[in-house]
Amino acid sequence: MVQRTLRRAFTLIELLVVIAIIGILIALLLPAVQKVREAANRMACQNNLKQINLAAMNYESSFGSLPPGINLSPYSTNGANAGYVSAPPWAGPYISVMCYLLPFIEQEPLYKLFPQAYFQKDTTIGAWAYNTPPYSSDGNHTGYPKYMDTHIKIFECPSDNVYGQVTDGIIDAYWVEPGQIWIDYLYDTPNFGHEIGRTNYIANSGYLGTYNFKYSGPYYANSHTRLTDIKDGTSQTIGFGETLAGKSGGSRNFALTWAGAGGMPTAWGLRLDSAVDWYTFSSKHSGMVQFGFCDGSVRGITKGCDNQIFYNASGMNDGNPVDWGAIGQ
């Protein structure tokens, strides 16, 4: 007698139903995973800002004032970069507040690689990004010390791809003078800019630096602000904030180096994603940009918030209390 074993198999329709159910479950799960990941990124970014602001407070405790937004010496010479950057008194060295903070964020070995002339008031040394051979052949005459290629995690928001390609350039000097913003930028060229250390954080210059002293911020060119100079109170005044340093959607036009990230103005408000650019604070976080205040606290401020309320938070002597209910989250 021949015995036959009957095997039960899934029909094609049953398999398709199971696959469809799995697809639906994945579709339901992905947004939740993305929300958890973004929440973790936002918390990491918040911690970065807290550490940067605490480093600035420790610097002030050690030296009697906060570091300058950027070191701009009237005696800085063109040196090898004549014809490629501004002439004196705007020739350099363009070393930013972030560089001054390196010893206070466990980056002292990197700090010690810098010529100390970079940090001296009224120095004669030239622009840091244009005076170290070899020089680029892309027409920009870029030549900088390769330790500037160091990637510093605390200076990078995990929600942003800060090392992505840019169309116009990578900003190596950014500062505010009365009534105007100055920038200089490198081309995104392999070995002469593309690998350079970048940042998502920049100091607060207030409305437009010292153009309106009432609304000036703690950090601008050659500033030496003491915490006691912040008459509005350290908990009411922005120290540092996030920026993409360029457009948010489509092709990114600019990125920002930590070595040249001086002070950013607030005169153009806190714009929605579709309108941000190199002159505005901005972020990849949904609905808000995070800011570290001069007391070390970190708060999110709503994108597109009322300009005047934002000015109040950025000015250190305006006398207007910050309306937290209207400004942020």
N, C-alpha and C positions, 0 to 999 in steps of 0.2 A: 504494500500500500504506500502510495506517495503522499507525504504530509506537506502541506503548504503553510508557511507562516505569513500571516497578513500584517503588513506594516502600515501604520497610520502616518500619512504625510500631510504637510500644510499645502493648502491650495494656493494658487497665485494670488487670489483675492485676499486670502487671510494674510499672506506676507505683505501685500501692499497696505493693508489696514494697519499692521504692526509698524511698518516703516513710517506711515503717516502719523501715527500716535507718537512715535519717537521724535519725529520732526517737530511736532507741536510742542512737546515737552522741552526740547532744546530751545525752540523759539521763545518759550516762556522763561526759561532759565537764563538765557544770555543777558537780557537787560539787568537782571538782578546781579549777575556776576560783574557786569560793567559798572553798575552802581557801587558795588563793594570795592572794586579796583579804584574807581575815581575817588571814593571816600578815603581810601588808604593813601592815594597820591596827594590829595588835598591836605591830609594830616602831616605827611612828610614835608610838603611845601610850607605848611604852617610852622613846623619845627625848624626848617631852614631859616625862615625869617626871624624866628625867635632867637636863634643862635647868632645871627648877624647883628641884630639889635643889641643883644647882651654883650657881644664883642665890642661894639661901639661904646657901650656904657663902661666897660672895663678899660678901654683905651682912654676915655675921659677921666676915669679915676686915676690912671697912671700918669697922664700928661697934662691934665688940667683943662682940656677942651676936647670936643669931638674932632676927629680928623677932617681935613678939608674935603669938599666934594671932589675936587681934582686939584693937582698941583700945576699951576700955570705961572711960569716965571717970566717976568719982563726981560730977564737977562739970558734966557735960553737961546742958544744959537742954532742956526740952520744946520751947521756941520755938513755931513755928507748928504743931507736931504734938501739942500738949496734948490728951490724951484718945484718941490713936490709937496711941501706943506707951507703953512702961513709963515710969513717973516716975523721977526721979533716986533712987538712983545707977545705974540701968540704962537711962538714956535715950539713950545713944549714945556715940560717933558710929558704932560698928559697922564701922569700916574694917578689912578683913581683911589677913592676912599677904600675900595675893596682891598687894594694892596696894603694899605696901612693896617688893615684888620687881620692880615694873615697870621701874625704871631698869636692872635687871640682866638683863632679857630683851629689850633693844632697844625698850623702850616709854617712854623718857624723855620724849618730847613729850607723851604722854598723862599721865604722872605730873605734869608741870608744870602741867596744867590743874586739879589738885586744890588746894583751899585747904590750906595747910600746917598749919592748925589741926586738920585731920583726923588728922594724925600726931603731934600733940603730946600728951605725957603730961598727964593732968589737964586736958584741954581743956574749954572750956565749950560748944563747938559741938554742935549736936544731931544726930540720926540722919540719915545721908546720904540716905536714901530718902524723907524726909518733910518736908524744909525748903526745897525749891526750887520756887516756883510756876512754872507753873500746877499746880493740884492736881486729882486725879481726882474724878469725881462718882460713883464706884462704891461709896462708903461706906468706902473704905480711906484716903482723904486722901493718896494717893501723889503725891509731887512730888520728882523727883531730877534732877541735872544730866545732860543728854543725852549727855555723853561717856561715861557709864556704859553706854550702848548699844553701845559698841565691842566687836566680836567679835574675840577674841584666839585665834588658831589653836592656840597652844601650850597653852592651857587647855582644849582640847576633844578628847576621844577620838573618832577617826574611825569607830569601831564603833558609836557611839551617836548617835541623833538628838536631841541635847540641846535643840534649839529647837522640839521638838514641843509640842503643846498639853498643858497640865496641868489637872487638875480642881480642885485645892485652892489652889495658889499657888506662887510663885517665891521661894525663901528669900533674904532680903537681910541676915540676921544669924544667925550660927550659932556658938555657943561653949559651952564646958563649964566649969562651976563645980563646987566640991566636991559630988558627989552628984547633980548634975542637968545636963540639957541645956537651953539656951535657944535658941529660934528666933523670928524674926519673918519674915513673908512678905507679898509683894505679890500682888494678884490678877493673873491672866493677861489683862490688858486692853490693847487696842491703844493705843499711845502712852504708857501708864502702867505698863508691866511686860512686855508680850509681847516687845518688841524688845530688852530689856535683855541685856547680855552675860552669858553663862552659862558654867559650868565643870563638868568631870567630875572635878576634883581638889580635895582638901581636906587640910589638915594633920592630923597625928596628935597627939591629946591624951592618949594612953595609956588605961588602963582606964576612968577617969572623972575626968580632969583631976587635980587635987591631992587628990582624995578619998582615994586610997591612994598616998602619995608614992612608995612603992617601985615602983609600976607607972605612974607618971605619964609622959606623953610630953613631947616638946620644946615643943609649942605648945598654949597655953591662954590664957584671957583675961589680957592684960597680962603675959604671960610674957616673960622676957628671958634665955633659956637660952644659955649659952656652950657651945661644943663640948666644952670640958673638963669641963662639968657632966654630960656623958653618960658616966657611969661604966662602963656596959656595953660601951662602944665604939661609934663611929659606924657601923661595918659591921654591928652587931648591933641597931640601933635604927631603926625606921621614921620617916622624916621626913614624907612625903606619900603618899597613896594614891588609888586611884580610887573614885568613888562615882557612882551614878545619882541619889542624893539623893531617891529615891522607889521605888515598886514597879517590879518588872522586867517583869511581864506585864500584859496588859490595859490599862486606862486608867491613865496615869501620874498620880500624885497631886501630886508635887512635882518641882521642878528647883532648881538652885542658882546664884546669881550669884557671879561671881568677886570682886566688890567686898565681899561679905559672907561668903565661904567661910572661916570661922575654923578651929576645930579639932574633929575628930570623935572620939568615944570608941570603944573596942574592947570595952566591957563586954558587948555582945550578940553577940560572936563574929563569925566570917566565914561568913555564912549561905549556904545554897543559894539559887538564883534564886527559888524559890517563896516564900521567907520574907524577902527583903530589903525594907527600907523606908528612910525618910529618916534614920534613926539608925544605919545600918550602911554600912560600906564595901561596894562592889559594882561589877560591871562587866558589859558585854555580851560579854566574851570567854568562850569555852567552857572551863568547868572551873576558871577561876582569876581572881584579881584581882591587878593589878600594883601594886607598891609601890616607891617610891624611898627608899632608906636614907640616913642622914645622911652617909655617905661618898661619895654620888653614884652608888652602884650601884643597879641596878633588878632586882627579882626578882618572879616570879609566885608567889603563895601560893594553895594549893588551896582552893576553896570548900568549906565544911563541915569544915575541918581542926579538930584538937583545940583547944578554946578556950584551955587553959593555954599551949600552945605559941605561940598567937597573942598572948596577953598578954605572954609573954616577949619577943616581937619588938617589941611596942609600948612596953613599959616601958624607961626609960633607966637605972634604978638597981635593978633586981630581982636582979641577980647571977646570973641563969640564962642559960647559953649557949643560943642558938637551935639547935634540932635541924633542920638544913636538909633532911635526908632525910625527915622527917615533915611538915614544914610546906609544902613547895612543889616547884616545878618548875624 
